Amino acid sequence: MAASGGGQKAAGCGGRQFQFQMPLHYPRYRREEYERMPEWQLDRLLSEYGLPVDGTLPHKRAFAIGAFLWATNNNAAAQT
């Protein structure tokens, strides 16, 4: 009987290995803050959560907004 490995495999993306990590605190930035955030801060924030993103600054901003902001009923109504 072969022993099974108990470790988790990290997911690969673009030849890069990473594993999602959940820090103790969820980022509490507003959409406007992500839109003004400098690239180094976005890189640090995304890597802190194990979400390395390659691409342009607008691509990184869009990824962070999609990953960390959820539309609530109040926000969805205000944006339409």
Secondary structure, DSSP 4 states (H G I P E B T S, - for coil): -PPPP-SPPPEEETTEEE-----SS-----HHHHHH--HHHHHHHHHHTT----S-HHHHHHHHHHHH----HHHHHHH-
